[in-house]
Amino acid sequence: MKRLTLVALSLVLGGMTTYAAQPVIRRIPATESRGWAASVQVPDAALVFTGQVFADESNPDAASQAGAALKTLEATLLTRGSDLARVARLSAYVADDAAVAAVDALVAERFAAAPVAFTLVRTPLARSGARVAFEAVAASSQPVAKVTMAGPDAAVMPAGGKIFISGQAEKGPDLASAMRLTMAGLFRSLTHLGLTKAEVVQVKAFIRPFGEHAAAVREVAASFDGGPVPPVVVMEWQSELFAEIELVVSAKSLPSPVGDTVAYSWLPWLTKSPRYCNVCQVAAGTPLIFVGAVSGGDTGDGRAQWKVAFERLGSVLFEAGGSYRNLVKATYYLGDPGARTALGDIRGVYFDPTRPPAASALGVAGFGRPGRVVTVELIAVPVK
């Protein structure tokens, strides 16, 4: 019998388990830091999306917490057919600037051989005493037919179509009400698209005041009506509104876009913008390109930094085989409220108004890097 090289079958107690071929991940290392990638391309395979993962210890030392949190993340991925070597995007959340050096050093050490699209922002954290948390997207060799969850910390998205829904925000008298109304609005969007709550892979909520984060998470859980709740990420939001929420959703049950790898659409009851779409659908069989934080350096105001960031981003996309016309999801982090106007202006220069990505723009407490006031992370697809 010939030895199988791509698909291995192993007999286990109680039955037979099939393991899929390892997804081939293409990484372009960044020049400025070891462990970081300028971009990471992942084929259409099962993907693990996690929530925020914390250290299972109370040690206040940032380096100790970061190492323990990464071990917890690794354990989470291993139960879902993945590991740290297959992480495509890694997001780090730090509660204080003093924790940044420890996180940078850990990423440089643990991901030197398999650089990741990396983003770091400062925000209060939902666990008392926590200074560091991680969130990841990783390729999985565990084939699943539908969105699969095992506990609240991660979900596996099946291979096939994918949908990214821009951040939505509904007004309410307080955070809990705003969360409830916004989740209802997002589920209205799912129904319009022909999708269900069971196909949601990740909920990311930007909230204020952050001290009420437990109420925000409870509202998300309640919105799933007792069914499985996907991983939830919560961040502090510098805004006059209480909450904005975005979704990642499996579109395996939907027909793929006709004649293109990406479809950009707007929901009829929301104001249409040429700077972002409400819903971006990626066709089955299409790889994803993850781009970590791209900044405009550490000098100048928001306008000056955005100009540099978008120039750098064009170069990153070119080397990755993407383009500004093939963006899927953008997240803009604003450490300076004045940078929002400049962001709108510069997007009008670079983006095709018929093909703008799904997006969220959020004010954050900072980046732990002196002088930096803006950064952007992206998901794109290769040019067809």
C-alpha positions as CSV (number, residue, x, y, z in Angstrom):
1,M,0.0,0.0,0.0
2,K,1.4,3.4,-1.0
3,R,2.2,5.8,1.8
4,L,-0.2,8.8,1.7
5,T,1.6,12.1,1.8
6,L,-1.2,14.7,1.7
7,V,-3.9,12.9,3.7
8,A,-3.1,10.7,6.7
9,L,-5.6,8.3,8.1
10,S,-5.1,7.1,11.6
11,L,-7.2,4.6,13.6
12,V,-8.1,5.9,17.0
13,L,-10.1,4.2,19.8
14,G,-13.8,4.3,18.8
15,G,-13.4,5.0,15.1
16,M,-11.4,6.7,12.4
17,T,-10.1,10.3,12.3
18,T,-9.2,12.0,9.0
19,Y,-6.6,14.8,8.9
20,A,-6.6,17.2,6.0
21,A,-3.4,18.4,4.2
22,Q,-1.5,21.2,5.9
23,P,-2.6,24.5,4.4
24,V,0.3,26.2,2.6
25,I,0.8,29.6,4.2
26,R,2.8,32.3,2.3
27,R,4.6,34.7,4.5
28,I,6.5,37.9,3.5
29,P,8.6,38.9,6.5
30,A,8.7,42.6,7.6
31,T,12.0,44.3,7.5
32,E,11.6,46.3,10.7
33,S,11.1,43.6,13.3
34,R,11.7,39.8,13.6
35,G,8.6,37.8,14.1
36,W,6.5,40.3,12.2
37,A,5.3,39.7,8.6
38,A,4.5,42.4,6.1
39,S,1.7,40.0,4.9
40,V,0.6,36.4,5.4
41,Q,-1.4,34.7,2.7
42,V,-3.6,31.7,3.7
43,P,-5.5,29.5,1.2
44,D,-9.2,28.8,1.5
45,A,-9.1,26.3,4.3
46,A,-10.6,26.0,7.8
47,L,-9.7,29.0,9.9
48,V,-9.6,29.4,13.7
49,F,-10.8,32.7,15.1
50,T,-10.2,33.2,18.8
51,G,-11.5,35.6,21.4
52,Q,-9.1,37.5,23.7
53,V,-6.9,34.9,25.4
54,F,-5.4,35.7,28.8
55,A,-2.7,34.2,31.1
56,D,-4.0,31.6,33.5
57,E,-2.0,33.2,36.3
58,S,-2.0,36.3,38.5
59,N,1.6,37.2,38.2
60,P,1.7,41.0,37.5
61,D,4.9,40.8,35.5
62,A,4.2,41.7,31.9
63,A,6.7,39.2,30.4
64,S,5.3,36.4,32.6
65,Q,1.8,37.2,31.6
66,A,2.6,37.5,27.9
67,G,4.3,34.1,27.9
68,A,1.5,32.4,29.8
69,A,-1.1,34.0,27.6
70,L,0.7,32.7,24.5
71,K,0.8,29.2,26.0
72,T,-3.0,29.4,26.6
73,L,-3.4,30.5,23.0
74,E,-1.3,27.6,21.8
75,A,-3.4,25.1,23.8
76,T,-6.6,26.7,22.4
77,L,-5.3,26.3,18.8
78,L,-4.1,22.7,19.4
79,T,-7.6,21.6,20.3
80,R,-8.9,22.9,17.0
81,G,-6.4,21.4,14.6
82,S,-3.9,24.3,14.6
83,D,-0.9,25.6,16.5
84,L,1.3,28.7,16.7
85,A,3.2,27.8,13.5
86,R,-0.1,28.3,11.6
87,V,-1.1,31.7,13.0
88,A,-1.7,34.2,10.3
89,R,-2.7,37.2,12.3
90,L,-1.9,37.9,15.9
91,S,-3.3,40.9,17.8
92,A,-1.9,41.9,21.1
93,Y,-3.9,44.1,23.7
94,V,-1.9,45.7,26.4
95,A,-3.2,47.6,29.4
96,D,-0.2,49.8,29.8
97,D,2.7,51.0,27.7
98,A,5.2,49.3,30.0
99,A,4.0,45.9,28.7
100,V,4.8,46.6,25.1
101,A,8.5,45.7,25.2
102,A,7.7,42.3,26.8
103,V,5.2,41.5,24.1
104,D,7.5,42.7,21.2
105,A,10.3,40.5,22.6
106,L,8.0,37.5,22.9
107,V,6.7,37.8,19.3
108,A,10.3,38.2,18.0
109,E,11.3,35.0,19.8
110,R,8.3,32.7,19.2
111,F,7.4,33.7,15.7
112,A,10.9,34.2,14.2
113,A,10.5,31.1,12.0
114,A,6.8,31.8,11.0
115,P,6.3,35.6,11.1
116,V,2.7,36.8,11.7
117,A,0.7,39.8,10.7
118,F,0.9,41.6,14.0
119,T,-1.0,44.5,15.6
120,L,-0.7,45.9,19.1
121,V,-3.0,48.5,20.7
122,R,-3.5,49.7,24.2
123,T,-6.9,49.2,25.9
124,P,-8.2,48.3,29.3
125,L,-8.7,44.5,29.6
126,A,-11.7,42.6,30.8
127,R,-9.8,40.4,33.3
128,S,-8.8,42.0,36.6
129,G,-5.1,42.4,36.9
130,A,-4.4,41.5,33.3
131,R,-1.8,43.5,31.4
132,V,-1.7,41.4,28.2
133,A,-4.1,39.5,26.0
134,F,-3.8,37.9,22.6
135,E,-6.2,37.2,19.7
136,A,-5.4,35.1,16.7
137,V,-6.5,33.9,13.3
138,A,-4.9,30.6,12.3
139,A,-5.1,28.0,9.6
140,S,-6.5,24.6,10.7
141,S,-6.1,21.1,9.4
142,Q,-9.4,20.1,11.1
143,P,-12.0,20.0,8.4
144,V,-15.4,21.2,9.5
145,A,-18.7,21.3,7.6
146,K,-20.1,24.2,9.5
147,V,-19.0,26.8,12.1
148,T,-17.8,24.8,15.1
149,M,-17.3,26.1,18.6
150,A,-15.9,24.4,21.7
151,G,-16.2,26.8,24.5
152,P,-16.2,30.6,24.4
153,D,-12.6,31.2,23.3
154,A,-12.5,30.0,19.7
155,A,-14.5,29.0,16.6
156,V,-13.5,27.2,13.5
157,M,-14.8,28.6,10.2
158,P,-15.2,26.0,7.4
159,A,-13.5,26.4,4.1
160,G,-15.7,28.3,1.6
161,G,-17.2,31.7,1.3
162,K,-16.6,34.3,4.0
163,I,-18.4,37.5,4.9
164,F,-17.1,40.6,6.8
165,I,-19.7,43.0,8.2
166,S,-18.6,46.6,8.9
167,G,-19.0,47.9,12.4
168,Q,-22.5,49.0,13.1
169,A,-23.7,51.3,15.9
170,E,-27.2,51.8,17.2
171,K,-27.9,54.5,19.8
172,G,-29.2,53.6,23.2
173,P,-29.5,55.3,26.6
174,D,-26.7,53.2,28.0
175,L,-24.1,50.6,26.9
176,A,-26.3,47.5,27.5
177,S,-29.1,49.0,25.5
178,A,-26.8,50.0,22.7
179,M,-25.3,46.5,22.6
180,R,-28.8,45.0,22.5
181,L,-30.0,47.2,19.7
182,T,-26.8,46.9,17.7
183,M,-26.8,43.1,17.8
184,A,-30.4,43.2,16.7
185,G,-29.3,45.4,13.8
186,L,-26.5,43.0,12.8
187,F,-28.9,40.1,12.9
188,R,-31.2,42.0,10.6
189,S,-28.3,42.3,8.3
190,L,-27.7,38.5,8.5
191,T,-31.3,37.8,7.6
192,H,-31.1,40.2,4.7
193,L,-28.1,38.2,3.4
194,G,-29.8,34.8,3.9
195,L,-27.6,33.9,6.8
196,T,-28.3,32.9,10.4
197,K,-26.8,33.4,13.9
198,A,-25.2,30.0,13.8
199,E,-22.9,31.1,11.0
200,V,-21.3,33.9,13.0
201,V,-17.6,33.2,13.7
202,Q,-16.5,36.2,15.8
203,V,-18.1,39.2,17.4
204,K,-15.8,42.2,17.9
205,A,-17.2,45.0,20.1
206,F,-15.8,48.5,20.7
207,I,-17.4,49.9,23.8
208,R,-17.5,52.6,26.4
209,P,-17.4,52.9,29.3
210,F,-15.1,49.9,29.4
211,G,-15.9,49.4,33.1
212,E,-19.2,47.9,32.0
213,H,-17.6,45.3,29.7
214,A,-19.3,42.4,31.6
215,A,-22.8,43.8,30.7
216,A,-21.7,44.2,27.0
217,V,-20.6,40.5,26.9
218,R,-23.8,39.4,28.5
219,E,-25.8,41.3,25.9
220,V,-23.9,39.5,23.1
221,A,-24.5,36.1,24.7
222,A,-28.2,36.8,25.3
223,S,-28.6,37.8,21.6
224,F,-27.9,34.2,20.6
225,D,-31.0,33.0,22.4
226,G,-29.3,30.2,24.3
227,G,-27.4,28.8,21.3
228,P,-23.7,28.6,20.9
229,V,-22.0,32.0,21.4
230,P,-19.0,32.7,19.1
231,P,-15.8,34.2,20.6
232,V,-16.2,37.8,21.6
233,V,-13.5,40.5,21.6
234,V,-14.1,43.7,23.5
235,M,-12.0,46.9,23.3
236,E,-12.3,50.3,24.8
237,W,-13.8,52.8,22.3
238,Q,-13.0,56.5,22.4
239,S,-16.4,57.8,21.0
240,E,-19.5,59.7,21.9
241,L,-21.5,56.5,21.1
242,F,-21.6,53.6,23.5
243,A,-20.8,50.7,21.1
244,E,-19.9,49.6,17.7
245,I,-19.9,46.0,16.7
246,E,-18.6,44.1,13.7
247,L,-19.0,40.4,12.6
248,V,-17.1,37.7,10.8
249,V,-19.5,35.2,9.3
250,S,-19.2,32.0,7.3
251,A,-20.8,32.3,3.8
252,K,-20.4,28.7,2.9
253,S,-24.2,28.4,2.5
254,L,-24.4,31.3,0.0
255,P,-23.6,31.3,-3.8
256,S,-20.2,32.8,-4.6
257,P,-20.1,36.2,-6.3
258,V,-20.5,35.9,-10.0
259,G,-17.4,36.8,-12.1
260,D,-15.3,38.1,-9.2
261,T,-13.6,36.9,-6.0
262,V,-15.1,39.6,-3.9
263,A,-18.6,41.3,-3.8
264,Y,-19.0,44.7,-2.1
265,S,-22.5,45.6,-1.0
266,W,-24.5,48.2,1.0
267,L,-27.5,47.5,3.2
268,P,-30.5,49.5,1.9
269,W,-31.5,50.9,5.3
270,L,-28.0,52.3,6.1
271,T,-26.3,55.4,4.6
272,K,-24.2,54.4,1.6
273,S,-20.5,55.5,1.8
274,P,-17.9,55.5,-0.9
275,R,-15.2,54.9,1.7
276,Y,-16.5,51.6,3.0
277,C,-19.1,48.9,2.2
278,N,-21.4,47.4,4.8
279,V,-20.8,43.8,3.7
280,C,-17.9,42.3,1.9
281,Q,-18.3,38.7,0.6
282,V,-15.2,36.6,-0.4
283,A,-15.8,33.8,-2.9
284,A,-15.1,30.2,-2.0
285,G,-11.6,29.1,-3.1
286,T,-10.1,32.6,-2.6
287,P,-7.0,33.0,-0.4
288,L,-6.9,35.7,2.3
289,I,-4.0,38.1,2.7
290,F,-3.6,39.3,6.3
291,V,-1.7,42.6,6.7
292,G,-0.8,43.6,10.3
293,A,-0.5,47.1,11.6
294,V,0.9,49.5,9.0
295,S,1.7,52.9,10.6
296,G,2.9,56.2,9.3
297,G,5.9,56.5,11.5
298,D,6.1,58.3,14.8
299,T,6.4,61.9,13.7
300,G,3.8,64.5,12.5
301,D,0.1,64.7,13.0
302,G,-2.6,62.3,11.9
303,R,-2.8,63.7,8.4
304,A,1.0,63.3,7.9
305,Q,1.1,59.8,9.3
306,W,-1.9,58.6,7.2
307,K,-0.1,59.8,4.1
308,V,2.9,57.7,4.9
309,A,0.8,54.7,6.1
310,F,-1.1,54.5,2.8
311,E,2.1,54.8,0.7
312,R,3.6,51.9,2.7
313,L,0.4,49.9,2.5
314,G,0.4,50.2,-1.3
315,S,3.9,48.7,-1.4
316,V,2.9,45.8,1.0
317,L,-0.2,45.0,-1.1
318,F,1.9,45.0,-4.3
319,E,4.4,42.5,-2.9
320,A,1.6,40.3,-1.5
321,G,-0.1,40.2,-4.9
322,G,-3.0,42.4,-3.8
323,S,-4.2,45.9,-4.6
324,Y,-6.3,48.7,-3.3
325,R,-9.2,47.3,-5.4
326,N,-9.1,44.0,-3.7
327,L,-9.4,44.9,0.0
328,V,-11.8,43.0,2.1
329,K,-11.7,44.4,5.7
330,A,-9.9,47.4,7.2
331,T,-9.6,48.3,10.8
332,Y,-8.3,51.9,11.5
333,Y,-7.0,52.7,14.9
334,L,-7.0,56.4,15.8
335,G,-4.9,57.6,18.8
336,D,-5.9,61.2,17.8
337,P,-9.5,62.1,17.2
338,G,-8.4,64.7,14.7
339,A,-7.0,62.0,12.4
340,R,-10.5,60.8,11.5
341,T,-11.2,63.6,9.0
342,A,-7.8,63.0,7.3
343,L,-8.6,59.3,7.1
344,G,-11.8,60.0,5.2
345,D,-9.9,62.3,2.8
346,I,-7.1,59.9,2.0
347,R,-9.4,56.9,1.5
348,G,-11.0,59.0,-1.2
349,V,-7.7,59.1,-3.1
350,Y,-6.7,55.4,-2.8
351,F,-10.0,53.5,-2.8
352,D,-12.3,52.7,-5.7
353,P,-15.7,53.9,-4.5
354,T,-17.4,50.9,-6.0
355,R,-15.0,48.5,-4.2
356,P,-14.2,49.9,-0.7
357,P,-13.6,47.3,2.1
358,A,-15.8,46.6,5.1
359,A,-14.4,48.7,7.8
360,S,-14.3,50.0,11.4
361,A,-12.6,53.1,12.6
362,L,-12.1,53.4,16.3
363,G,-10.4,55.7,18.7
364,V,-8.0,53.9,21.0
365,A,-6.0,54.9,24.1
366,G,-2.7,54.4,22.3
367,F,-0.2,52.1,20.7
368,G,2.6,52.0,23.3
369,R,5.0,53.6,20.8
370,P,5.9,57.2,21.4
371,G,4.6,59.6,18.7
372,R,2.4,57.2,16.9
373,V,-1.2,58.4,16.4
374,V,-2.6,56.1,13.7
375,T,-2.3,52.6,12.3
376,V,-4.3,50.3,10.0
377,E,-4.6,46.5,9.7
378,L,-6.2,44.8,6.6
379,I,-7.5,41.7,5.1
380,A,-7.2,41.5,1.3
381,V,-7.4,39.0,-1.5
382,P,-5.0,38.4,-4.4
383,V,-5.7,40.2,-7.7
384,K,-7.6,37.8,-9.9
